[in-house]
Amino acid sequence: MKKLKISAADMVAAARARIQEVETADLIGLVDDPDVVIVDIRDVRERGRGFIPGSVHAPRGMVEFWIDPDSLYYKPVFGQDKRYVFHCASGWRSALTVATLQDMGFEASHLREGFSTWVEHGGPVEVLDAKPQ
């Protein structure tokens, strides 16, 4: 296999060096703040195992389009004058996402260690009931 110019881990490290990271305990303290929008970029299957109550689900593959007011896919939730904190499972995808959004001019931060630490720290978790058969 051909060696890559930059590894995924190197990309995450570069992103983390230039974005704002939020610690789990700090975000738990902000979960009910009406001026904070928590954005879950995990796959729908991951989110099905539990999510932060009140979080907005924005699949990783659509985030840039959903935040861009000139996009056909724009979502008004991203046009509010609020603080946005993105998260994934471990903090890797959300670091890359926030770095990209920052390049676009959208201010956001991310949950440094992701949803896995949210659960470990006792953060509230909601699970949707399975659809009836």
C-alpha positions in Angstrom: 0.0 0.0 0.0 1.2 3.5 -0.8 2.1 5.6 2.2 -0.2 8.6 2.8 1.1 12.2 2.8 -0.6 12.7 6.2 -2.3 10.2 8.5 -5.8 10.6 9.9 -4.2 10.9 13.4 -2.0 13.7 12.1 -5.0 15.5 10.7 -6.8 15.2 14.0 -3.8 16.5 15.9 -3.5 19.5 13.5 -7.2 20.3 13.9 -7.0 20.1 17.7 -4.1 22.5 17.7 -6.2 25.2 16.2 -9.8 24.7 17.5 -11.5 25.2 20.9 -11.9 22.0 22.8 -14.5 21.5 25.6 -14.0 19.1 28.5 -16.7 16.7 29.3 -17.5 18.0 32.8 -17.7 21.5 31.4 -20.2 20.5 28.7 -22.3 18.5 31.2 -22.6 21.8 33.1 -23.9 23.5 30.0 -26.4 20.8 28.8 -29.4 22.9 29.9 -28.1 26.3 28.8 -30.5 27.7 26.2 -27.6 29.5 24.5 -25.6 26.3 23.8 -26.4 24.0 20.9 -24.9 20.6 21.2 -24.5 19.0 17.8 -24.1 15.2 17.4 -22.4 14.2 14.2 -22.3 10.5 14.8 -23.9 8.0 12.5 -27.6 7.4 13.1 -26.8 3.9 14.3 -24.4 5.2 16.9 -27.0 7.8 18.1 -29.5 5.0 18.4 -27.6 3.7 21.4 -28.1 7.0 23.2 -27.6 10.7 22.8 -27.3 13.9 24.8 -30.8 15.2 25.5 -31.7 18.2 23.4 -28.8 17.7 21.0 -29.2 18.3 17.3 -28.3 15.5 15.0 -26.3 16.6 12.0 -24.7 13.6 10.1 -21.0 14.2 9.5 -21.5 14.0 5.7 -24.0 16.9 5.7 -22.6 19.3 8.3 -20.9 21.8 5.9 -24.1 22.0 3.8 -26.4 22.4 6.7 -24.5 25.3 8.2 -24.0 27.2 4.9 -26.9 29.7 4.4 -26.3 29.6 0.6 -26.8 25.8 0.5 -30.0 24.1 -0.6 -29.6 22.0 2.5 -29.2 24.8 5.1 -30.8 24.2 8.4 -32.0 27.3 10.4 -30.8 25.8 13.7 -27.3 26.8 12.6 -28.3 30.4 12.0 -28.8 31.3 15.6 -26.6 33.5 17.7 -25.6 30.7 20.1 -22.6 28.7 21.1 -22.2 25.5 19.1 -20.4 22.4 20.5 -20.0 19.4 18.2 -19.3 15.9 19.2 -18.8 12.4 17.9 -17.9 9.2 19.7 -14.2 9.8 20.5 -13.5 13.4 19.5 -11.7 12.7 16.2 -14.5 13.3 13.7 -15.7 16.3 15.6 -12.2 17.9 15.7 -12.0 17.6 11.9 -15.5 18.9 11.5 -14.9 22.0 13.6 -11.7 22.7 11.9 -13.5 22.7 8.6 -16.3 24.8 9.9 -13.8 27.3 11.3 -12.3 27.5 7.8 -15.7 28.3 6.5 -16.1 31.1 9.1 -18.5 29.3 11.4 -17.6 29.5 15.1 -17.8 26.3 17.0 -16.0 24.0 19.5 -16.0 20.3 20.1 -16.2 17.8 22.9 -12.6 16.8 23.3 -13.0 13.2 24.1 -16.5 12.6 22.7 -19.6 10.9 23.8 -17.8 8.0 25.3 -16.5 10.2 28.1 -19.9 11.8 28.4 -21.3 8.5 29.5 -18.3 7.8 31.8 -18.8 11.1 33.5 -22.4 10.5 34.2 -23.8 13.0 31.7 -27.5 12.6 30.9 -28.3 10.2 28.1 -31.6 9.7 26.2 -32.4 6.6 24.2 -35.4 6.6 21.9 -37.8 3.6 22.3 -37.6 1.1 19.5 -40.4 1.3 16.9 -43.2 -1.1 17.6 -43.2 -4.2 15.3 
